[in-house]
Amino acid sequence: MTQPERSDQRRRQSWWGLKRPIKRTVALPGINHAARAVTLRRRGRDAAARLPVPMTVRQVEGRVDGLTFTMNDPAQCILAKELHWGQGKRPRPQDQFALEVFARLAQQASRVLDIGSYTGIFSLVAAKANPRIPVDAFEIVPSNYLAALGNVIGNDLVGRVQVHLEGVGETGTIRMPAATHGSALPDFWSIDDADAEDGVSVPITTLADIVARLGATPDATENGILIKVDVEGHENALVASSAETITAYRPTFLMEILPGADTAPLTAIFGAPAGAAAPYRYYLITEDRLRESLALHGEDDYRDWLITPLTPAHLESLGIAVAGLD
């Protein structure tokens, strides 16, 4: 997406400056419940989940696969707002199932990386699912980084989850706004949006350098590295810049792929011969199961993929349902 398109997206998301006062009005207790009832009836669950929460709600509880965690500030955090209206779960079943899959994979992982962490929901779930492993979250937006850090503190995970104001892609730096002023913390920024002339410098590091810096060791078995990637279209560069490390370590990825994305660069890395190592498999995450596919592609309804050497039989042994090849 070009810079003018991104700028227009930000204006649309703020409703051209009207969103903040409208949200404050809708968040009033009496108005809030009436607006939700009308929206739920006329536009459905997904639209109702985007409504502002009551202004008295400061923290929400999330539930995934028998685990509980908290997230702060649903007035600003899109994910916390979803958990409030979903009574502890994300309203879209495929989004909730992605968290469940991640939790089960974290139980056997040696380390977890949450790249494009936003406010840290995947980091919290991984740390709750497996108290033995280190979790590192990477976020390029300073406001989101501070929110993720607050959620780590709120869940008593200091020292177990490290939050980094740092991007993952090619080595370099970008400038990001020191603070965001919209009605919600932005979840659409990518490294390609480095356009904040008066912002702050945020370092960008390759996945290979991060793996080396953290002292991870190669392990192509089920006890390897688990990586969530949500970088708004920058995943090709992230993977290409660390191809040798991916081939050597064979990590499992839970990766967002946007509709219309060019997946050829990903296939060139993940589909490359791996010698004695297990080949990568592609699983599209649907509402309640993984759907194995021969090729990666972008879809409108389903955007999360599990890219992993793990076989269907192994995934099913973890309680993760898998459908056959497309």
HELIX and SHEET records of a PDB file:
HELIX    1   1 GLN A    3  GLN A   13  1                                  11    
HELIX    2   2 TRP A   15  GLY A   17  5                                   3    
HELIX    3   3 LYS A   19  VAL A   26  1                                   8    
HELIX    4   4 PRO A   29  ARG A   43  1                                  15    
HELIX    5   5 ARG A   45  ALA A   48  1                                   4    
HELIX    6   6 ILE A   78  TRP A   85  1                                   8    
HELIX    7   7 PRO A   93  ALA A  106  1                                  14    
HELIX    8   8 ILE A  121  ALA A  129  1                                   9    
HELIX    9   9 PRO A  142  GLY A  154  1                                  13    
HELIX   10  10 ILE A  191  ASP A  193  5                                   3    
HELIX   11  11 LEU A  207  ARG A  213  1                                   7    
HELIX   12  12 GLU A  235  ALA A  240  1                                   6    
HELIX   13  13 ALA A  243  TYR A  249  1                                   7    
HELIX   14  14 ALA A  264  PHE A  270  1                                   7    
HELIX   15  15 PRO A  312  SER A  317  1                                   6    
SHEET    1   A 2 GLN A  59  VAL A  64  0                                        
SHEET    2   A 2 LEU A  67  ASN A  72 -1                                        
SHEET    1   B 9 VAL A 161  LEU A 165  0                                        
SHEET    2   B 9 VAL A 135  GLU A 139  1                                        
SHEET    3   B 9 ARG A 111  ILE A 115  1                                        
SHEET    4   B 9 ILE A 225  VAL A 229  1                                        
SHEET    5   B 9 THR A 252  GLU A 256  1                                        
SHEET    6   B 9 ASP A 304  THR A 308 -1                                        
SHEET    7   B 9 ARG A 281  ILE A 285 -1                                        
SHEET    8   B 9 LEU A 290  SER A 293 -1                                        
SHEET    9   B 9 VAL A 322  ALA A 323  1                                        
SHEET    1   C 3 GLY A 167  VAL A 168  0                                        
SHEET    2   C 3 VAL A 200  THR A 205  1                                        
SHEET    3   C 3 GLY A 172  MET A 176 -1                                        
END                                                                             
